């Protein structure tokens, strides 16, 4: 692990931070989309980079770019969630409290709370990564895996029972099953997913349709926000962020539990009554999940997120083992990206708070919708468009019922439970 490799990895980290800023700021575009594009274009990237450096360095350079984009995205994606009203799938829980602060002219309080929570969560996760990796490699992983189905079933039960009315509880259960069945079909059936520029994954149109597109469609109305005030005073302390570390570690290990599902659990066991503190807690969970995905990948060899799966495909088994050089480099890039993510989030949030009251976001969201459709076609082809259409229709149901979209995370948890209990018999 010479200085040249570290220098190139840091340079890739800076490039990834810019890409993560882009995916974080554009509603409906997840960093997993970027990871899919980078994975598809890896042969071209490899042939370009080998002109300037040792070919053996290329996998860790590209992986450094991907993990940095993921970390910065986990910071920045709260900005459009607050100011545009189209949250990332991992931040759907914060849309309502963030919007509440926005309509009081306090949108920057939400952004600062999210940035603080993400910073606390990221710093804690980086400090705990090596000790946690050691414990996982020495028996803890097997003990945790024994509870996978129980944890997922419990999480889905909490999501359903948290709904306020009996009718919404029924609808939440239906959405868990329907979205779960659609997720199972996308993962297990040999549905063609070849796009114009290569072979993509149907999880992209699935998740975008369930979460991203409905939020865009619901915010096409010509809504004007009040003038924003930023007192530049930190709205929260470090405590909500530290609470998020525990839930983030659960979301980072157990497959299918997203940051949103982790936040739903946290709202039951570690409730926060103030919107700023709840936003900070949820932000911490999302960023902790991004960092801990490296630990999960190095221990189990399984990518529990789109970015981790892409890194797995690129690095292979070189990340395995205790404190491999690749693992340490990616941790370093995560630390740098966390520092940049905090600064970028505050800067971009401050800029948007000054101009959003003068911008009509309807045309912007329409343009983003067209971009998403084009990306789905390019990456996954006509069947991807069909999945996007079906998942969007399902994703519109919670909006029409005036209920949360958290039950839609069943699209990831239900298939894991199905395979654990029934799938091995059928398949």
Secondary structure, DSSP 8 states (H G I E B T S, - for coil): --HHHHHHHHHHHHHHHHHHHHHHHSTT--HHHHHHHHHHTHHHHHHHHTTTS-GGGHHHHHHHHHHHHHHHHHHHHHHHHHHTS---GGGTTHHHHHHHHHTTT-HHHHHHHHHHHHHHHHHHHHHHHHHHHHHIIIIIHHHHHTTHHHHHHHHHHHHHHTSSSHHHHHHHHHHHHHHHHHHHHHHHS----B-SSSB--THHHHHIIIIIIHHHHHT-S--------------S-SHHHHHHHHHHHHHHHSTT--HHHHHHHHHHHS---SHHHHHHHHHHHHHHHHHHHHHHHHHH---SSHHHHHHHHHHTTTT-STT-HHHHHHHHHHHHHHHHHHHHHHHHHHHHHHHGGG--HHHHHHHHHHHHHHHHHHHHHHHHHHHHHHHHHHHHHHHHHT--SGGGGHHHHHHHHHIIIIIHHH-
